[in-house]
Amino acid sequence: MEIILSAIFAYLIGSIPTAYLIGRLLYGFDIRKHGTGNMGASNMVVVKGWKIGILTGAIDFMKGMGTILIIKGVSSHWTYQMLFIAASFAAIGHMYPIFLKFRGGKGTATLAGGLMGLDYQVALICMVILLIFIAITDYAAPGVIAVSTVMIFLFRIFGYRWGISLLLIPIAVIMIARNLENIQRILRGEEP
């Protein structure tokens, strides 16, 4: 039962639409109608610049990490299974927020925060991989796909059982699928 409650809690926290709220409250616009149409930090960078994009990403990151830390602090019976599922559901909440008719962002910063809450070493390696891809390609999508592919193996390398590490397969598949459209736009030269 605690796993289900943790997943619901994580999903609801992840569903808080950071980029949408910042766009509406600070600038009076809907971020989903500008730039790439994505409701996330990378689109906020495209539309409003690095400063507000970093703020958006930091808040989304904290949704993921905060969820894990709260569950660890509140539940006296938390398990890694519970935490891995919660990290995934926080990202799913960001991608499919109940508060905005299930139309959200890519979940990258929220999942990164969840990974940081799970294991900072794995999270830092994933962030370095992402930043390398961004530096080389000038886009986040190729790096997100790379990180989604390797994060399961990184958790295994850092001593987590396969049964726990493999819990990330569904979110990895969703992350890859959510970024394929961006890859297609990059290849066509249409990605902002």
N, CA, C and O of each residue as an XYZ file, in Angstrom:
768
protein
N       0.822     -1.200      0.000
C       0.000      0.000      0.000
C       0.864      1.262      0.000
O       0.533      2.248     -0.659
N       1.981      1.225      0.747
C       2.854      2.402      0.790
C       3.451      2.709     -0.578
O       3.664      3.874     -0.912
N       3.722      1.678     -1.372
C       4.261      1.898     -2.715
C       3.241      2.651     -3.558
O       3.599      3.582     -4.279
N       1.987      2.260     -3.474
C       0.930      2.921     -4.248
C       0.761      4.364     -3.792
O       0.662      5.267     -4.623
N       0.728      4.592     -2.483
C       0.595      5.955     -1.960
C       1.791      6.814     -2.352
O       1.629      7.986     -2.691
N       2.982      6.241     -2.307
C       4.184      6.979     -2.708
C       4.130      7.343     -4.183
O       4.506      8.452     -4.565
N       3.664      6.413     -5.019
C       3.557      6.679     -6.457
C       2.543      7.787     -6.723
O       2.791      8.665     -7.549
N       1.407      7.757     -6.035
C       0.387      8.800     -6.209
C       0.928     10.144     -5.748
O       0.765     11.150     -6.439
N       1.570     10.169     -4.582
C       2.172     11.402     -4.068
C       3.189     11.957     -5.063
O       3.173     13.148     -5.371
N       4.072     11.097     -5.563
C       5.099     11.527     -6.513
C       4.468     12.062     -7.791
O       4.904     13.084     -8.320
N       3.449     11.381     -8.285
C       2.766     11.829     -9.501
C       2.161     13.219     -9.300
O       2.290     14.080    -10.170
N       1.509     13.443     -8.168
C       0.878     14.742     -7.915
C       1.914     15.853     -7.781
O       1.703     16.954     -8.289
N       3.027     15.582     -7.107
C       4.099     16.580     -7.016
C       4.666     16.849     -8.406
O       4.862     18.003     -8.787
N       4.930     15.788     -9.162
C       5.441     15.952    -10.518
C       4.489     16.708    -11.417
O       4.921     17.369    -12.362
N       3.187     16.620    -11.134
C       2.168     17.282    -11.956
C       2.120     18.795    -11.776
O       1.474     19.485    -12.565
N       2.781     19.318    -10.766
C       2.788     20.780    -10.589
C       3.493     21.384    -11.803
O       4.682     21.138    -12.005
N       2.777     22.171    -12.618
C       3.305     22.637    -13.906
C       4.184     23.891    -13.781
O       3.724     25.007    -14.026
N       5.417     23.699    -13.408
C       6.332     24.802    -13.128
C       6.422     25.806    -14.273
O       6.184     26.997    -14.071
N       6.763     25.339    -15.468
C       6.939     26.257    -16.603
C       5.639     26.980    -16.926
O       5.648     28.171    -17.239
N       4.541     26.277    -16.853
C       3.238     26.892    -17.112
C       2.968     27.995    -16.085
O       2.579     29.105    -16.449
N       3.174     27.687    -14.802
C       2.909     28.669    -13.748
C       3.825     29.879    -13.864
O       3.372     31.014    -13.714
N       5.107     29.650    -14.130
C       6.037     30.773    -14.290
C       5.632     31.621    -15.489
O       5.615     32.849    -15.405
N       5.304     30.972    -16.604
C       4.869     31.709    -17.792
C       3.631     32.541    -17.524
O       3.575     33.710    -17.905
N       2.649     31.959    -16.878
C       1.389     32.664    -16.592
C       1.575     33.767    -15.549
O       1.139     34.902    -15.748
N       2.230     33.419    -14.432
C       2.319     34.364    -13.321
C       3.305     35.503    -13.571
O       3.041     36.644    -13.194
N       4.433     35.202    -14.199
C       5.453     36.234    -14.402
C       5.341     36.956    -15.738
O       5.705     38.127    -15.845
N       4.838     36.260    -16.762
C       4.855     36.842    -18.107
C       3.491     36.897    -18.779
O       3.355     37.512    -19.836
N       2.483     36.272    -18.195
C       1.144     36.324    -18.753
C       0.939     35.533    -20.035
O       0.081     35.892    -20.842
N       1.704     34.464    -20.246
C       1.523     33.649    -21.446
C       1.567     32.169    -21.099
O       1.998     31.777    -20.015
N       1.108     31.357    -22.051
C       1.110     29.901    -21.918
C       2.328     29.362    -22.663
O       2.381     29.439    -23.890
N       3.298     28.822    -21.944
C       4.546     28.333    -22.540
C       4.285     27.282    -23.609
O       5.087     27.121    -24.530
N       3.183     26.572    -23.498
C       2.874     25.521    -24.467
C       2.528     26.074    -25.850
O       2.455     25.322    -26.822
N       2.316     27.381    -25.933
C       1.974     28.004    -27.220
C       3.151     28.773    -27.812
O       2.981     29.551    -28.751
N       4.339     28.555    -27.263
C       5.534     29.270    -27.726
C       6.699     28.300    -27.886
O       6.700     27.213    -27.309
N       7.682     28.704    -28.672
C       8.889     27.893    -28.852
C       8.567     26.520    -29.407
O       7.917     26.392    -30.445
N       9.028     25.494    -28.707
C       8.795     24.113    -29.144
C       7.414     23.605    -28.744
O       6.981     22.547    -29.201
N       6.726     24.358    -27.891
C       5.435     23.911    -27.388
C       5.558     23.014    -26.166
O       4.554     22.607    -25.582
N       6.785     22.710    -25.784
C       7.042     21.856    -24.631
C       6.874     22.661    -23.343
O       7.249     23.832    -23.282
N       6.314     22.035    -22.327
C       6.138     22.706    -21.051
C       7.271     22.317    -20.108
O       7.081     21.541    -19.172
N       8.451     22.870    -20.373
C       9.578     22.532    -19.528
C      10.670     23.578    -19.580
O      10.544     24.612    -20.236
N      11.739     23.282    -18.876
C      12.843     24.224    -18.729
C      13.534     24.528    -20.056
O      13.884     25.679    -20.317
N      13.735     23.511    -20.898
C      14.454     23.761    -22.158
C      13.664     24.706    -23.055
O      14.257     25.553    -23.724
N      12.353     24.581    -23.084
C      11.553     25.511    -23.879
C      11.539     26.895    -23.240
O      11.471     27.901    -23.946
N      11.601     26.957    -21.929
C      11.659     28.250    -21.260
C      12.965     28.960    -21.612
O      12.993     30.186    -21.727
N      14.051     28.193    -21.783
C      15.316     28.783    -22.243
C      15.123     29.375    -23.631
O      15.555     30.498    -23.893
N      14.478     28.629    -24.523
C      14.240     29.093    -25.895
C      13.399     30.365    -25.896
O      13.698     31.305    -26.633
N      12.351     30.400    -25.077
C      11.384     31.497    -25.110
C      11.817     32.698    -24.274
O      11.652     33.837    -24.710
N      12.369     32.467    -23.077
C      12.666     33.570    -22.153
C      14.127     33.685    -21.734
O      14.473     34.593    -20.978
N      14.983     32.803    -22.198
C      16.402     32.917    -21.891
C      16.857     31.996    -20.772
O      16.066     31.333    -20.101
N      18.183     31.988    -20.605
C      18.813     31.053    -19.676
C      18.412     31.265    -18.224
O      18.189     30.294    -17.500
N      18.318     32.511    -17.787
C      18.054     32.771    -16.367
C      16.726     32.149    -15.924
O      16.677     31.422    -14.932
N      15.658     32.435    -16.657
C      14.347     31.897    -16.274
C      14.267     30.403    -16.583
O      13.557     29.664    -15.901
N      14.988     29.963    -17.600
C      15.040     28.534    -17.920
C      15.708     27.735    -16.815
O      15.249     26.650    -16.458
N      16.796     28.276    -16.273
C      17.496     27.602    -15.169
C      16.619     27.578    -13.915
O      16.578     26.573    -13.205
N      15.925     28.676    -13.645
C      15.005     28.703    -12.501
C      13.926     27.625    -12.659
O      13.630     26.887    -11.719
N      13.350     27.547    -13.849
C      12.316     26.544    -14.121
C      12.875     25.137    -13.926
O      12.252     24.298    -13.275
N      14.051     24.886    -14.495
C      14.686     23.574    -14.368
C      15.009     23.225    -12.927
O      14.855     22.076    -12.512
N      15.460     24.219    -12.158
C      15.804     23.971    -10.751
C      14.564     23.578     -9.944
O      14.622     22.684     -9.101
N      13.457     24.246    -10.207
C      12.222     23.898     -9.493
C      11.751     22.505     -9.906
O      11.339     21.711     -9.060
N      11.811     22.206    -11.210
C      11.426     20.866    -11.675
C      12.339     19.797    -11.075
O      11.876     18.720    -10.699
N      13.626     20.095    -10.988
C      14.593     19.188    -10.363
C      14.193     18.915     -8.912
O      14.216     17.772     -8.455
N      13.829     19.970     -8.206
C      13.450     19.820     -6.797
C      12.157     19.025     -6.629
O      11.956     18.380     -5.600
N      11.275     19.068     -7.640
C      10.072     18.224     -7.562
C      10.480     16.755     -7.477
O       9.920     15.997     -6.684
N      11.450     16.355     -8.289
C      11.907     14.966     -8.282
C      12.682     14.615     -7.028
O      12.389     13.619     -6.366
N      13.679     15.440     -6.699
C      14.505     15.148     -5.530
C      13.695     15.285     -4.241
O      13.806     14.452     -3.341
N      12.889     16.328     -4.159
C      12.084     16.549     -2.964
C      11.129     15.405     -2.684
O      10.919     15.026     -1.532
N      10.553     14.858     -3.743
C       9.650     13.719     -3.585
C      10.358     12.559     -2.900
O       9.827     11.966     -1.961
N      11.560     12.238     -3.371
C      12.316     11.121     -2.791
C      12.690     11.423     -1.341
O      12.555     10.563     -0.472
N      13.157     12.637     -1.083
C      13.562     12.998      0.282
C      12.375     12.991      1.243
O      12.507     12.570      2.392
N      11.218     13.455      0.774
C      10.026     13.447      1.629
C       9.613     12.013      1.955
O       9.305     11.695      3.103
N       9.611     11.157      0.942
C       9.234      9.757      1.188
C      10.204      9.109      2.173
O       9.785      8.386      3.077
N      11.504      9.369      1.996
C      12.491      8.822      2.942
C      12.252      9.344      4.354
O      12.406      8.611      5.330
N      11.875     10.617      4.453
C      11.679     11.224      5.763
C      10.381     10.836      6.444
O      10.318     10.761      7.671
N       9.348     10.590      5.657
C       8.024     10.316      6.215
C       7.795      8.828      6.458
O       7.215      8.442      7.472
N       8.249      8.003      5.533
C       7.986      6.563      5.643
C       9.079      5.874      6.454
O      10.265      5.982      6.142
N       8.668      5.179      7.478
C       9.650      4.415      8.257
C       9.921      3.060      7.608
O      10.782      2.307      8.063
N       9.184      2.756      6.546
C       9.326      1.465      5.871
C       9.683      1.630      4.393
O       9.350      0.764      3.584
N      10.351      2.720      4.028
C      10.648      2.913      2.608
C      11.615      1.840      2.119
O      12.455      1.335      2.865
N      11.466      1.517      0.850
C      12.343      0.547      0.199
C      12.867      1.177     -1.084
O      12.309      2.161     -1.568
N      13.938      0.613     -1.634
C      14.435      1.126     -2.910
C      13.406      0.931     -4.011
O      13.292      1.760     -4.913
N      12.663     -0.151     -3.940
C      11.596     -0.365     -4.919
C      10.621      0.816     -4.881
O      10.251      1.350     -5.927
N      10.212      1.217     -3.693
C       9.295      2.340     -3.522
C       9.893      3.627     -4.086
O       9.210      4.387     -4.772
N      11.169      3.866     -3.795
C      11.813      5.104     -4.231
C      12.005      5.155     -5.744
O      11.789      6.202     -6.354
N      12.406      4.046     -6.356
C      12.599      4.015     -7.805
C      11.267      4.240     -8.521
O      11.204      4.958     -9.520
N      10.214      3.625     -8.005
C       8.886      3.822     -8.593
C       8.442      5.272     -8.407
O       7.883      5.867     -9.327
N       8.683      5.842     -7.236
C       8.306      7.236     -6.978
C       9.059      8.194     -7.898
O       8.462      9.137     -8.418
N      10.351      7.974     -8.109
C      11.123      8.834     -9.017
C      10.522      8.795    -10.417
O      10.405      9.826    -11.080
N      10.146      7.615    -10.856
C       9.522      7.470    -12.173
C       8.184      8.193    -12.228
O       7.883      8.873    -13.209
N       7.380      8.051    -11.179
C       6.060      8.677    -11.181
C       6.132     10.198    -11.059
O       5.244     10.890    -11.557
N       7.157     10.732    -10.414
C       7.329     12.188    -10.397
C       7.564     12.691    -11.822
O       6.982     13.695    -12.234
N       8.418     11.990    -12.573
C       8.677     12.375    -13.967
C       7.428     12.196    -14.823
O       7.132     13.036    -15.672
N       6.695     11.109    -14.605
C       5.449     10.884    -15.354
C       4.440     11.994    -15.047
O       3.728     12.454    -15.940
N       4.383     12.419    -13.794
C       3.512     13.538    -13.429
C       3.879     14.800    -14.180
O       2.997     15.546    -14.606
N       5.179     15.050    -14.348
C       5.617     16.225    -15.100
C       5.219     16.104    -16.573
O       4.812     17.087    -17.192
N       5.335     14.905    -17.125
C       5.023     14.697    -18.539
C       3.524     14.680    -18.815
O       3.069     15.141    -19.862
N       2.771     14.147    -17.874
C       1.323     13.994    -18.049
C       0.601     14.547    -16.821
O       0.000     13.788    -16.062
N       0.658     15.879    -16.620
C       0.111     16.466    -15.392
C      -1.418     16.456    -15.361
O      -2.080     16.865    -16.315
N      -1.941     15.989    -14.269
C      -3.392     15.946    -14.091
C      -3.983     17.353    -14.128
O      -5.144     17.524    -14.502
N      -3.209     18.353    -13.748
C      -3.702     19.725    -13.655
C      -3.805     20.424    -15.011
O      -4.445     21.471    -15.110
N      -3.192     19.868    -16.054
C      -3.224     20.496    -17.386
C      -3.615     19.492    -18.462
O      -3.013     19.446    -19.535
N      -4.618     18.701    -18.164
C      -5.162     17.742    -19.134
C      -4.094     16.803    -19.692
O      -4.139     16.423    -20.862
N      -3.143     16.438    -18.852
C      -2.117     15.438    -19.173
C      -1.179     15.877    -20.300
O      -0.615     15.034    -20.998
N      -1.010     17.181    -20.480
C      -0.099     17.702    -21.499
C       1.006     18.485    -20.792
O       0.811     19.634    -20.396
N       2.171     17.847    -20.638
C       3.248     18.470    -19.892
C       4.556     18.513    -20.644
O       4.587     18.556    -21.874
N       5.636     18.500    -19.886
C       6.971     18.596    -20.459
C       7.593     17.235    -20.713
O       6.905     16.216    -20.772
N       8.903     17.243    -20.861
C       9.636     16.012    -21.172
C      10.039     15.232    -19.922
O      10.346     14.043    -20.015
N      10.045     15.874    -18.760
C      10.358     15.173    -17.519
C      11.837     15.075    -17.185
O      12.205     14.426    -16.206
N      12.688     15.706    -17.978
C      14.133     15.546    -17.810
C      14.619     16.049    -16.454
O      15.272     15.310    -15.717
N      14.305     17.301    -16.121
C      14.790     17.861    -14.856
C      14.165     17.149    -13.657
O      14.830     16.933    -12.643
N      12.892     16.785    -13.773
C      12.224     16.094    -12.669
C      12.835     14.716    -12.442
O      13.068     14.318    -11.301
N      13.095     13.986    -13.528
C      13.744     12.679    -13.375
C      15.167     12.845    -12.842
O      15.615     12.047    -12.019
N      15.880     13.876    -13.306
C      17.238     14.121    -12.798
C      17.210     14.345    -11.287
O      18.067     13.836    -10.565
N      16.230     15.103    -10.815
C      16.087     15.304     -9.376
C      15.773     14.008     -8.653
O      16.303     13.747     -7.573
N      14.911     13.197     -9.249
C      14.606     11.891     -8.665
C      15.843     11.020     -8.576
O      16.071     10.349     -7.569
N      16.649     11.034     -9.646
C      17.898     10.261     -9.634
C      18.836     10.768     -8.544
O      19.498      9.977     -7.872
N      18.892     12.091     -8.370
C      19.744     12.661     -7.323
C      19.277     12.189     -5.949
O      20.099     11.894     -5.081
N      17.978     12.117     -5.752
C      17.446     11.617     -4.488
C      17.745     10.143     -4.270
O      17.869      9.690     -3.132
N      17.860      9.392     -5.367
C      18.155      7.960     -5.270
C      19.632      7.706     -5.023
O      19.997      6.969     -4.107
N      20.490      8.324     -5.849
C      21.936      8.097     -5.745
C      22.659      9.241     -6.448
O      22.614      9.347     -7.674
N      23.318     10.088     -5.681
C      23.938     11.276     -6.256
C      25.025     10.936     -7.270
O      25.234     11.686     -8.224
N      25.724      9.807     -7.076
C      26.791      9.439     -8.011
C      26.225      9.139     -9.395
O      26.736      9.626    -10.403
N      25.177      8.342     -9.433
C      24.529      8.021    -10.706
C      23.969      9.293    -11.330
O      24.121      9.517    -12.531
N      23.323     10.125    -10.519
C      22.735     11.364    -11.032
C      23.796     12.273    -11.634
O      23.585     12.845    -12.704
N      24.932     12.415    -10.961
C      25.989     13.290    -11.482
C      26.559     12.760    -12.795
O      26.824     13.539    -13.710
N      26.750     11.457    -12.897
C      27.236     10.874    -14.155
C      26.221     11.131    -15.265
O      26.594     11.506    -16.377
N      24.950     10.931    -14.967
C      23.900     11.182    -15.963
C      23.892     12.650    -16.392
O      23.724     12.949    -17.574
N      24.072     13.561    -15.443
C      24.089     14.988    -15.776
C      25.290     15.338    -16.640
O      25.175     16.145    -17.562
N      26.441     14.741    -16.351
C      27.635     14.977    -17.176
C      27.393     14.472    -18.594
O      27.719     15.161    -19.561
N      26.826     13.283    -18.724
C      26.515     12.743    -20.055
C      25.577     13.694    -20.796
O      25.802     14.000    -21.967
N      24.536     14.156    -20.123
C      23.585     15.081    -20.741
C      24.278     16.365    -21.183
O      24.068     16.832    -22.302
N      25.098     16.934    -20.312
C      25.793     18.184    -20.643
C      26.773     18.007    -21.798
O      26.930     18.913    -22.617
N      27.428     16.864    -21.873
C      28.334     16.594    -22.999
C      27.543     16.586    -24.304
O      27.962     17.193    -25.290
N      26.415     15.909    -24.309
C      25.586     15.875    -25.524
C      25.070     17.263    -25.879
O      25.031     17.621    -27.056
N      24.673     18.050    -24.880
C      24.209     19.414    -25.151
C      25.347     20.245    -25.734
O      25.138     21.003    -26.682
N      26.549     20.109    -25.176
C      27.702     20.863    -25.679
C      28.038     20.482    -27.119
O      28.407     21.341    -27.920
N      27.913     19.208    -27.446
C      28.256     18.740    -28.795
C      27.164     19.079    -29.806
O      27.460     19.532    -30.911
N      25.896     18.860    -29.427
C      24.804     18.993    -30.399
C      24.015     20.288    -30.276
O      23.306     20.663    -31.209
N      24.123     20.975    -29.152
C      23.352     22.175    -28.838
C      21.881     21.859    -28.536
O      21.043     22.760    -28.499
N      21.581     20.586    -28.324
C      20.215     20.150    -28.012
C      20.240     19.159    -26.855
O      21.209     18.423    -26.670
N      19.145     19.154    -26.070
C      19.049     18.228    -24.936
C      18.584     16.832    -25.345
O      18.996     15.848    -24.731
N      17.743     16.725    -26.360
C      17.104     15.443    -26.701
C      18.089     14.291    -26.918
O      17.856     13.203    -26.392
N      19.185     14.482    -27.671
C      20.117     13.351    -27.825
C      20.713     12.898    -26.488
O      20.912     11.703    -26.270
N      20.994     13.841    -25.606
C      21.534     13.505    -24.294
C      20.525     12.794    -23.415
O      20.877     11.878    -22.671
N      19.265     13.213    -23.498
C      18.212     12.558    -22.719
C      18.074     11.104    -23.159
O      17.915     10.211    -22.327
N      18.134     10.871    -24.461
C      18.043      9.500    -24.971
C      19.241      8.679    -24.498
O      19.087      7.522    -24.107
N      20.430      9.274    -24.533
C      21.631      8.565    -24.066
C      21.522      8.227    -22.580
O      21.797      7.098    -22.173
N      21.121      9.206    -21.775
C      20.992      8.982    -20.330
C      19.925      7.930    -20.042
O      20.117      7.060    -19.192
N      18.805      8.010    -20.747
C      17.732      7.033    -20.543
C      18.203      5.622    -20.854
O      17.736      4.654    -20.255
N      19.126      5.515    -21.789
C      19.656      4.215    -22.185
C      20.631      3.658    -21.149
O      20.639      2.453    -20.897
N      21.456      4.522    -20.545
C      22.519      4.025    -19.658
C      22.196      4.055    -18.166
O      22.885      3.398    -17.385
N      21.174      4.793    -17.749
C      20.961      4.970    -16.302
C      20.701      3.646    -15.577
O      21.133      3.464    -14.439
N      20.006      2.738    -16.228
C      19.717      1.438    -15.611
C      21.019      0.696    -15.314
O      21.184      0.110    -14.244
N      21.937      0.731    -16.278
C      23.226      0.049    -16.107
C      24.079      0.749    -15.056
O      24.810      0.096    -14.311
N      23.986      2.085    -14.992
C      24.746      2.816    -13.977
C      24.302      2.419    -12.569
O      25.136      2.225    -11.685
N      23.007      2.300    -12.365
C      22.537      1.867    -11.042
C      23.060      0.477    -10.716
O      23.423      0.201     -9.572
N      23.100     -0.389    -11.706
C      23.628     -1.748    -11.479
C      25.115     -1.686    -11.147
O      25.578     -2.373    -10.237
N      25.862     -0.868    -11.880
C      27.300     -0.717    -11.635
C      27.552     -0.210    -10.211
O      28.530     -0.601     -9.573
N      26.668      0.658     -9.719
C      26.830      1.202     -8.375
C      26.192      0.330     -7.293
O      25.950      0.789     -6.177
N      25.923     -0.934     -7.636
C      25.571     -1.916     -6.620
C      24.102     -2.200     -6.393
O      23.756     -2.972     -5.499
N      23.236     -1.599     -7.175
C      21.813     -1.884     -7.011
C      21.482     -3.186     -7.729
O      22.012     -3.458     -8.806
N      20.605     -3.991     -7.131
C      20.203     -5.257     -7.749
C      19.511     -4.994     -9.084
O      18.887     -3.953     -9.282
N      19.636     -5.961     -9.995
C      18.969     -5.835    -11.293
C      17.475     -5.613    -11.114
O      16.878     -4.805    -11.826
N      16.866     -6.325    -10.167
C      15.423     -6.196     -9.954
C      14.997     -4.777     -9.636
O      13.908     -4.348    -10.016
N      15.858     -4.048     -8.939
C      15.578     -2.645     -8.615
C      15.900     -1.759     -9.815
O      15.089     -0.919    -10.203
N      17.075     -1.943    -10.402
C      17.497     -1.119    -11.543
C      16.515     -1.219    -12.705
O      16.237     -0.230    -13.383
N      15.995     -2.421    -12.927
C      15.085     -2.640    -14.058
C      13.744     -1.939    -13.881
O      12.987     -1.813    -14.844
N      13.438     -1.482    -12.676
C      12.212     -0.708    -12.462
C      12.223      0.597    -13.260
O      11.176      1.209    -13.469
N      13.407      1.019    -13.704
C      13.515      2.256    -14.479
C      13.256      2.052    -15.970
O      13.204      3.028    -16.718
N      13.093      0.811    -16.417
C      12.865      0.571    -17.846
C      11.628      1.315    -18.364
O      11.724      1.970    -19.402
N      10.475      1.245    -17.693
C       9.313      1.967    -18.246
C       9.557      3.465    -18.414
O       9.198      4.033    -19.446
N      10.159      4.113    -17.419
C      10.392      5.556    -17.546
C      11.446      5.831    -18.607
O      11.363      6.844    -19.300
N      12.434      4.957    -18.751
C      13.440      5.132    -19.807
C      12.782      5.073    -21.181
O      13.085      5.891    -22.049
N      11.891      4.118    -21.382
C      11.189      3.991    -22.668
C      10.332      5.228    -22.933
O      10.313      5.745    -24.050
N       9.625      5.701    -21.911
C       8.791      6.898    -22.069
C       9.659      8.107    -22.398
O       9.316      8.891    -23.282
N      10.787      8.269    -21.691
C      11.681      9.407    -21.948
C      12.204      9.376    -23.384
O      12.241     10.406    -24.057
N      12.602      8.205    -23.846
C      13.100      8.081    -25.222
C      11.986      8.437    -26.203
O      12.202      9.212    -27.134
N      10.808      7.881    -25.999
C       9.683      8.153    -26.901
C       9.328      9.633    -26.921
O       9.029     10.183    -27.982
N       9.356     10.286    -25.759
C       9.005     11.715    -25.683
C      10.022     12.596    -26.397
O       9.702     13.725    -26.768
N      11.231     12.107    -26.594
C      12.270     12.921    -27.229
C      12.497     12.590    -28.697
O      13.262     13.286    -29.364
N      11.862     11.558    -29.217
C      12.063     11.192    -30.625
C      11.568     12.272    -31.582
O      12.172     12.500    -32.631
N      10.473     12.934    -31.222
C       9.965     14.028    -32.061
C      11.004     15.145    -32.167
O      11.196     15.723    -33.237
N      11.669     15.442    -31.055
C      12.723     16.462    -31.077
C      13.864     16.038    -31.993
O      14.403     16.860    -32.735
N      14.233     14.764    -31.947
C      15.302     14.252    -32.809
C      14.907     14.412    -34.273
O      15.725     14.819    -35.098
N      13.663     14.094    -34.596
C      13.195     14.256    -35.978
C      13.268     15.711    -36.416
O      13.671     15.999    -37.543
N      12.877     16.642    -35.528
C      12.960     18.075    -35.867
C      14.409     18.514    -36.017
O      14.718     19.332    -36.883
N      15.302     17.985    -35.187
C      16.730     18.310    -35.315
C      17.234     17.863    -36.677
O      17.920     18.618    -37.366
N      16.899     16.641    -37.067
C      17.363     16.104    -38.351
C      16.800     16.886    -39.535
O      17.452     16.988    -40.574
N      15.589     17.442    -39.386
C      14.990     18.253    -40.456
C      15.432     19.710    -40.385
O      15.093     20.505    -41.261
N      16.192     20.066    -39.340
C      16.635     21.448    -39.168
C      15.532     22.373    -38.692
O      15.588     23.576    -38.944
N      14.530     21.835    -38.007
C      13.376     22.626    -37.566
C      13.319     22.839    -36.059
O      12.411     23.514    -35.574
N      14.253     22.290    -35.315
C      14.233     22.413    -33.848
C      14.813     23.767    -33.450
O      15.930     24.104    -33.840
N      14.038     24.562    -32.656
C      14.559     25.892    -32.248
C      15.771     25.785    -31.338
O      16.317     26.804    -30.916
